[in-house]
Every structure is written in C-alpha cells, then in structure tokens.
Amino acid sequence: MSVQLSSFAKSLTVETAFSVLAVAKGLKAKGKDVVELEIGDSPFDSTASAKSTGVEAIQQNQSHYCPSPGLPVFREAAAKFVRDEFAIPAQAENVVVGPGAKVFEQFFCEAFLNPGDGVLVFSPYFPTYVPNILRRGARPVFASLKQANEFRPLISDIENFLKTDPSPRAVFLNSPHNPTGGVMTREDNEAIANLLRGKDIAIFSDEPYCHMAWKGRHESILAQPGMMDQSVAAYTFSKSYSMSGWRLGFAVAGTAIAESISKMINTTLSCTPPLVQLAGKAALERDAKERDEVMQKFRKKVELLTAGLNKIEGIKTLDPAGTFYVFPNVASICNRLGITSHGLALYLLEGADDQFGVACLGGECFGEAGGGFLRFSCAEPDDRLEQALAFLPKAFARTDRVTAYLETHPQFRLKAPYAEA
Ligand SMILES: Cc1ncc(COP(=O)(O)O)c(C=O)c1O
C-alpha cells in the first residue's frame, strides 16, 4: 500500500489569492494585458531604513541563531511602538517575533484550543483562520458580517456564541478587516472586552492593517483594561512597511501566553532571522513618515476605486473605512448573469476579453457570507485602476461571452440568487 497523507493534509484549504495570482501570471506570460487586483501585496518598495539596515546587518554578519522570542532590542522597540501608537500596555516580555503575522494564527490555536472547542469566526474571514482551527481538531463557528452594519462584528453574535455553543473557547477578530475593509470602533472593542473579560475565552486580534484605518485611528482590543492577559494580537511589516518578502511580524500577548508561544517558536522555527528583525526595528523607529506617506497613497487608491465602482450600474460599495481592499456588492449583476461572484471574478480575468483582463477574487473565497461580493486590492498604479474600471461595465454587457464562459465552467453557474441589498 502506498503512503497515505493524513486526513488533515488531504482536506487542507489554502488562500485562493495565490491560485488566481498563478492564473494571472500564466495569462500575462502568454501576452494578455492583466490588471492585477487579486493579491494583497504592497506595490511600493520597503521603507528606506529597513533596506539600509538590512544590508548593514548582513555586512556585520548578523547571520546566526538568536533567542526564539526575538532579539531583546526588537522586543523593546515593538513594545514601545504598540504603547505609543495604540495605547497597549506592553513591555518587551509581551512581544514575540515571527516571520509575518500569519504564523501566529497557528500558535494561537496551539496555545488555546483542544479538540472539539468552538471558535467564533466572523465571515467573510481571512482564509487561513479555518485550517489553523481545524489543525487542532477544533470547530469554527461562523457569524456573518453585514454590509448594512459596515462589516463590523455584532456583540449579539458573540453573546449568542457564548450562550449556545457547547464548548466556546475563542473568538477571532480582525480590524481593519480583510476582505471587507470594515473597521471596529473603540466602542465595539469596549463592548466585546466587557463581555469577555475574565471568562475562559481567548481572543485572536489580527491587526495587519493597523495603519490603514481611514476614519479616525486604529483601535486594538488589547488597549482595553485586562485584555492583554486573554488575547494575542498579531502585527506585520508586510503592509505598513511594504516588507512582505522579508517575512517579519510580531505578536503581543500576556506574559504567560508569550512564553508559551516562544516554546512553539523554539520547536518549529527556532527563531526569526536577526538581520530581518534589525531591519524591522529600524523601520519602526525611523520610517514612520515614509510609512504614513505611503498609507495616504493607498487611501487615495481605495477612494479612486470606490468612487469608480459606485458609478457602475448594479454595484454598491461602502465609503472606504480601512485596508487597501474594496469589497463591492455585485449581487444584482451575478443574479442577472446567473454566475457566482468568484465565477464573475474569473470571467473578468479569463473570459470577458481575449487581450485584456482584470484579476480579482469572489467574496466566497473568504467564506460563504462573502458570496455576491468581489474583492479588489489596490496594488496597481492609478492609470491601471482607471483602465480596470472602464473595462468592467463592458465586460458585464458581453452576455454572449458570459454564456460561453459558463458553458466551459459550469461550476460557476449560480444555483440560487444572492440576497440583494
Ligand atoms: C487579515 C490578514 N492576516 C494575516 C495576514 C498575513 O500577513 P503576513 O504577511 O504578515 O503573514 C494577512 C495578509 O494578507 C491578512 O490580510
């Protein structure tokens, strides 16, 4: 008998953005002009001090192992940063370093979940939350975020989870939110903290877009009294400092939780490269101005895309609140064309035109509640965003090409119409 993969390995689902990226690159290699709005990566260069300090660190042979939770100087700098920026009462011992924010989803689940435990996840959601919950044999429990509530979590959904779940154990929060762009207010955080404080419920607060709150400032639940002791907040350099390929992030948590996560780092990654940590420390300490200028560029792109989408018949997009994603409601267009929203996304890329395409994602790539929406990232220059906007209405009008696309891709036929706002 040949070697068998585990049932977990066989059932593992992945981020669709990377699969669509591969299709887009393949079409481009064959000569198609594709505007790439599928992947959540910054089109800008890593900030200046990060680059120069990284090069210096290599020259100075910072190329060996370092402590699993991170270089003490990095942990100090990150703690000061979250204290100053988000009023989180963190010290160095509350910070653990990792290669990006994503890995802390796994470590959080390993720290808190036992098989059968219930974990509340607001849908749509970042796609890797669920595999990381399932990795522990725990149970994702979904509550929908609604466009009518600006994609902010409802306290009543958390109350309901606590009341009805047989073994409620954790809640995943993400603000500013990928894919919807929703942003939680201080009042939202206060109400959730008041509900969960002191209970045996752990919170994963995913905050990669903490510098992309377009109305007011970013608020973390860890700034609420006592919440650090039952929470893990995850931060990354991928978005704010355009350092996605360096792989650098960190988590902030109560001391006992941070110590537990350090053991997980010790037994998997050993440590995060010290030269990368030194580059990140320099970015935190010296690149705030450059970062904020880049954030304003993102904001303008989001505004441009939102305004353009709202001029297209059948599309309804909220005013930008946060992130570099735009999440328009396209339910009426999908219903009229008889195509799912991810089918519509792939039609725009592959089927609508032979020479030109737009790569984006259907909202259902982020869970069932995302059906009837598209997610665009703003990762291209403004003139390319304008080209994409001009293309969409033409593509929606080519009903003969939609029919032909559905004939070759019947899995995208819409079985039941989406609810329209
Ligand atoms: C909500 C969310 N969490 C986590 C991540 C992972 O980021 P990193 O590059 O730091 O691993 C992303 C990246 O797109 C994200 O959107």
Ligand as a Chemical Component Dictionary entry (heavy atoms), coordinates in Angstrom:
data_LIG
# 
_chem_comp.id                   LIG 
_chem_comp.type                 NON-POLYMER 
_chem_comp.pdbx_formal_charge   0 
_chem_comp.three_letter_code    LIG 
# 
loop_
_chem_comp_atom.comp_id 
_chem_comp_atom.atom_id 
_chem_comp_atom.alt_atom_id 
_chem_comp_atom.type_symbol 
_chem_comp_atom.charge 
_chem_comp_atom.model_Cartn_x 
_chem_comp_atom.model_Cartn_y 
_chem_comp_atom.model_Cartn_z 
_chem_comp_atom.pdbx_ordinal 
LIG C1 C1 C 0 -6.050 39.502 7.744 1  
LIG C2 C2 C 0 -4.659 39.065 7.471 2  
LIG N1 N1 N 0 -3.998 38.370 8.407 3  
LIG C3 C3 C 0 -2.740 37.949 8.206 4  
LIG C4 C4 C 0 -2.074 38.221 7.044 5  
LIG C5 C5 C 0 -0.678 37.669 6.878 6  
LIG O1 O1 O 0 0.289  38.602 6.716 7  
LIG P1 P1 P 0 1.831  38.249 6.840 8  
LIG O2 O2 O 0 2.455  38.613 5.532 9  
LIG O3 O3 O 0 2.333  39.114 7.922 10 
LIG O4 O4 O 0 1.975  36.815 7.196 11 
LIG C6 C6 C 0 -2.716 38.929 6.030 12 
LIG C7 C7 C 0 -2.052 39.166 4.739 13 
LIG O5 O5 O 0 -2.641 39.453 3.727 14 
LIG C8 C8 C 0 -4.041 39.364 6.248 15 
LIG O6 O6 O 0 -4.717 40.040 5.317 16 
# 
loop_
_chem_comp_bond.comp_id 
_chem_comp_bond.atom_id_1 
_chem_comp_bond.atom_id_2 
_chem_comp_bond.value_order 
_chem_comp_bond.pdbx_ordinal 
LIG C1 C2 SING 1  
LIG C2 N1 SING 2  
LIG C2 C8 DOUB 3  
LIG N1 C3 DOUB 4  
LIG C3 C4 SING 5  
LIG C4 C5 SING 6  
LIG C4 C6 DOUB 7  
LIG C5 O1 SING 8  
LIG O1 P1 SING 9  
LIG P1 O2 DOUB 10 
LIG P1 O3 SING 11 
LIG P1 O4 SING 12 
LIG C6 C7 SING 13 
LIG C6 C8 SING 14 
LIG C7 O5 DOUB 15 
LIG C8 O6 SING 16 
# 
